[in-house]
Amino acid sequence: MKKILFVALMGLMTIATAMAAIDNTPVSMTITLKNGNTVSYAASNMDSVRFVGGKFGDNGAIGMKIYLKGQTQSIDYLYSQITNVVEDTQPVVSSDIFTRVTSASQLVAGKRYILVYEGDQEHEPAAMGAINPSGTSSGISVTGSENFAYDDGIVQLTEGTAVKILTLGGTSEAWTLALDGALLNHTGDKNTLTTGTENSTWTITIGENNKAIIANVGNTNYTIQYNKSSGQQRFSCYKTSQQPIHLYVEDDGSAASVVAAPTFSPAGGTYTSAQNVTISTTTSGATIYYTTNGTTPTSSSNQYTGAITVSSNMTIKAIAVKGGVSSTVATATYIIGSDGNNNVNANWNIAGSGIPQSKADPTFTNKSTDEYAWRLEYPHINTASGNQRVVKAVSTYGITYSLEWDNNKIANRWTCYTMCAKNNATNVGRKDAFKADDAVTVSPSDSYTNSSTYSRGHLCPSADRVASRDQNSQTFYMTNMQPQYQNHNGSACWATLEGYVRTKWQPSNNTDTLYVVKAATIANVTLNNTTSTGIITTTTDSQGHTLVVPKYFYMAFLYYDKSANNYKAFALWTEQKQSNNDAAATVINNRISIDELERRTGIDFFCNLPDDIEATVEATASYWDFSGN
């Protein structure tokens, strides 16, 4: 149940503002969940990303909705599930980054290269610069490291650099190296390197330690080397041994991966006491920079030198930098003490509405850690002995519905599911094959003894699951039923109300998913501060099981409205009567808030939302227009 029952008007306005959604161009990201699992999304596979209240780590941020290409339903992540998000927010500009050539296969006509002397203990690295230094024709001058950032295997050119870029042409036996529109050449039997047409072809071999052996075809005794002698530093052709050089090829965009993103220890999460957080990267020699105010770190941010003491809620963002190349941004959020959302289902395993891998009729005996309990439609799980949860799913359309089953009462505690364009397609008719459910310890048989009095009333309706025969067949498990008077189920308010929901709500770009919980009372209820029974009587099935007949039935709904930039939720409540059931229109007018439904039933609905957001959306009963228009 909620800790926050009353919120002032200004508080509601503040929270509503915090829930504002931000449309964002797709960006590749890797998400680490609190169970340690990671999931990655490539920007090329996304249509868009919608951040609810901001990005991970921002104040007021709630979660994100990822829209994949060709999918009509978003994949929802609540930030309370996440310890880390790494976004590829710093794409490499290919003309700035060059990586060392290590194989002849990297020699490709049309690509751009630079010549680099990688330095030694006495001398800085150097790259080839302007031709004809000091007006001579003896070689090509050196440009110092102030013109580029060097790291082992990576060169990043700086703005206004004097480094000269060569374009490779020709073939493997007669390469050409174009410089400023002319061809690099060797003018004869002397130490020269200039531009012209004479002796302008070369063979290139990648030798030991990736050294580039660039020999002139017209005079193979001469190779391009580096002279490091004081006053003579240059790149030129020599037949005597000088300093070896390396070729670097313009990067195709993958160089950023050379610098590994930082990781945090301990990982972000909720802790009962202060934590000393260390940051590391697997890239040797990289420098780490970080921020604690939500801004994106740069090389001007705080330099990491030792553990950071986190004694209050804090988001740390960090990058690793080496050789002028930055890693992607890593983020970890730490909650010290309570996170204000203690009623969530405690498993940290899955995204809110993402279609999971198919799992036919799994039974979960671990009361608090089943892999689907983080879905937004799930109520708070009852961990009492004898309770089981079951997920019905098909490979093509994902989850049909989930339910919680009470083996002691042989009764459904709730059924929850989503409605979206994919799983609500109409492809088949009603299967109409009721059956016991082997997934639970004690299931009703396929019929009731008093069948003339009680019908088998669906919770997840058959008419909402007609995308496939297997999907529709799963709605006829007896664990998805409650005994109902036919005058309540088939010909009066319940069926009419289901039809109204089915017609009124339609998936759209504004509201792609409806989260639904349906159930009936199998325990005491609280109405007008008075506790009373939620059961009319009992009946039996054909195997002699005693089954409760619920007195009240209800539905709870949650959806995200893009146009209003917030979540909306409400409930419907109906009393089951053998005759004179309320007309459907009256039932619709008697809708109630989720807060009121929780007071009546004692069940915490939509508990996986952060408590402040949950308190806001559950306080009103005014919503009915599912489309958000």
ZILIN-V166873 format. One record per pair of residues at least 24 apart in sequence whose ideal C-beta (glycine too) atoms are under 7 Angstrom apart, sorted by the first residue. I is the first residue (numbers start at 0). GAP is how many residues later the second one is. Records with the same first field share a line. If there is no record, write none. Layout:
I: GAP + GAP
//
This chain:
0: 597 + 603
1: 593 + 596 + 609 + 612 + 613
2: 608
3: 607 + 608 + 611
6: 608 + 609 + 612
11: 604
14: 597 + 598 + 601
15: 550 + 600
17: 35 + 42
18: 33 + 34 + 43 + 546 + 547 + 548 + 594
19: 33 + 545
20: 29 + 30 + 31 + 541 + 544
21: 29 + 32
22: 25 + 27
23: 25 + 27
26: 60 + 61 + 62
27: 60
28: 56 + 57 + 58
29: 56
30: 46 + 51 + 54
31: 50 + 51 + 52
32: 48 + 49 + 315 + 316
33: 47 + 48 + 49 + 235 + 314
34: 313 + 314
40: 25
44: 24
55: 26 + 29 + 275 + 277
56: 237 + 258 + 260 + 274 + 276
57: 236
58: 235
61: 548 + 551
71: 348 + 349 + 350 + 435 + 440
72: 280 + 347 + 348 + 349 + 439 + 440
73: 279 + 438 + 439
74: 276 + 278 + 279
75: 275 + 276 + 277 + 278 + 300
76: 274 + 275
77: 274 + 530
79: 259 + 261 + 264 + 530
80: 267 + 293
82: 184 + 185 + 186 + 249
83: 183 + 184 + 246 + 247 + 248
84: 246
85: 175 + 242 + 243 + 244
86: 241 + 242
87: 240
88: 207 + 239 + 240
89: 166 + 236 + 238
91: 159 + 161 + 163 + 164
93: 156 + 157 + 158 + 159
94: 155
95: 60 + 61
96: 57 + 59 + 154 + 158 + 228
97: 57 + 150 + 151 + 152 + 153
98: 54 + 55 + 149 + 150 + 152 + 156
99: 53 + 110 + 146 + 148
100: 105 + 109 + 111 + 146 + 147 + 148
101: 104 + 108
102: 103
103: 102
105: 143
106: 61 + 97
107: 60
108: 59 + 60 + 61
109: 58
110: 57 + 138 + 139
111: 53 + 54 + 55 + 138
112: 53 + 55 + 134 + 135 + 136
113: 41 + 49 + 51 + 52 + 134
114: 109 + 120 + 130 + 132
115: 39 + 129 + 130 + 132
116: 109 + 126 + 128
117: 128
122: 105
124: 25
125: 100 + 107
126: 36
127: 35 + 36 + 107
128: 33 + 34 + 35
129: 32
130: 48 + 63 + 64
131: 62
132: 101
136: 55 + 57
137: 53 + 54 + 96 + 98
138: 52 + 53 + 54 + 95 + 96 + 97
139: 53 + 94 + 95
140: 93
141: 91 + 92
148: 174 + 175
149: 173
150: 171 + 172 + 174
152: 105
153: 101 + 104 + 169 + 171
154: 93
155: 167 + 168 + 169
169: 31
172: 30
173: 27 + 43
174: 26 + 27 + 28 + 29
175: 24 + 25
176: 25
185: 30 + 32 + 33 + 36 + 51
188: 30
190: 45 + 46 + 47
191: 44 + 45
192: 31 + 42 + 43 + 44
209: 36
210: 33 + 35
211: 33 + 34 + 35
254: 70
255: 69 + 71 + 72
257: 67
258: 24 + 27 + 61 + 62 + 63 + 66 + 67 + 68
259: 60 + 67
260: 59 + 66 + 67 + 69
261: 26 + 56 + 57 + 58 + 65 + 68
262: 67
263: 52 + 68
266: 65
267: 64 + 65 + 66
268: 65
269: 65 + 69
270: 63 + 65
271: 65
273: 35 + 36 + 37 + 62
274: 35 + 59
275: 31 + 33
276: 30 + 31 + 33 + 39
277: 29
278: 25 + 39
280: 39 + 46
282: 37 + 39
284: 37
285: 34 + 35 + 36
286: 34 + 35
287: 30 + 32
288: 29 + 30 + 32
289: 26 + 27 + 28
290: 26
291: 24
295: 33
296: 32
309: 24 + 26
310: 25
311: 24
339: 271 + 272
340: 269 + 270
342: 37 + 261 + 264
343: 263 + 264
344: 28 + 29 + 33 + 35 + 36 + 262 + 263
346: 24 + 26 + 27
347: 26
348: 25
349: 24 + 25
351: 24
352: 65 + 160
354: 43 + 44
355: 42 + 43
357: 35 + 36 + 37
358: 32 + 34
359: 33
360: 29 + 31 + 78
361: 29
362: 25 + 27 + 76 + 77
363: 24 + 25
371: 30
373: 234
375: 139 + 182 + 230 + 232
376: 39 + 40 + 41 + 138 + 139 + 140
377: 24 + 38 + 230
378: 35 + 37 + 138 + 224 + 225 + 226 + 228
379: 223 + 224 + 227
381: 31
387: 52 + 53
389: 49 + 50 + 89
391: 82
393: 74 + 76 + 77
395: 72
396: 25 + 26 + 70 + 71 + 74
397: 25
399: 60 + 65 + 71 + 74 + 75
400: 59 + 79
402: 76 + 77
404: 35 + 74
405: 116
406: 33 + 34 + 35
408: 113 + 139
409: 32 + 34 + 135 + 137
410: 111 + 136 + 137
411: 47 + 67 + 68 + 70 + 107
412: 106 + 109
413: 103 + 105
414: 44 + 45 + 65 + 103 + 104
415: 100 + 101
416: 43 + 99
417: 95 + 96 + 97 + 98
418: 45 + 86 + 95 + 97
419: 87 + 92 + 93
420: 86
422: 44
423: 40 + 43
424: 42
425: 40
426: 39 + 40 + 41
427: 38 + 40 + 41 + 44
428: 37
429: 32 + 42
430: 38 + 41 + 42 + 45
432: 40 + 43
433: 42 + 44
434: 41 + 42 + 43
435: 42
436: 40 + 41 + 42
439: 39
442: 35 + 36
443: 34 + 97 + 101 + 103
444: 96 + 97 + 98
445: 32
446: 94 + 95
447: 35 + 91 + 93
448: 90 + 91 + 92 + 93
449: 89
453: 29 + 30 + 31 + 85 + 95
454: 29 + 31 + 34 + 35
455: 25
456: 24 + 25 + 27 + 32 + 37
458: 59 + 60
459: 58
460: 37
462: 39
463: 38
481: 38 + 68
482: 56 + 64 + 66
483: 92
484: 91 + 92 + 93
486: 91 + 92 + 94
487: 88 + 89 + 93
491: 89
492: 81 + 88 + 89 + 90 + 91 + 94
493: 59 + 80
495: 88
496: 75 + 87 + 90
499: 84 + 88
503: 122
504: 121 + 122
505: 121
507: 119
509: 51 + 52 + 53 + 117 + 118 + 119
510: 48 + 49 + 50 + 51 + 115 + 116 + 117
512: 46
513: 43 + 45 + 112
514: 42 + 43 + 44
515: 39 + 41
516: 39 + 88
517: 37
518: 35
519: 30 + 32 + 33
520: 29 + 30 + 31 + 80
521: 26 + 28
524: 27 + 75 + 76
525: 73 + 74
526: 73
535: 40
549: 26
550: 24 + 25
551: 24
553: 43
555: 38 + 41 + 49
557: 48
558: 67
560: 67
561: 66
562: 65
563: 64
566: 46 + 50
567: 49 + 55
568: 25 + 37 + 48 + 49
569: 24 + 51 + 53
570: 26
572: 24
590: 30 + 33
591: 29
592: 25 + 26 + 27 + 28
593: 24
594: 24
//
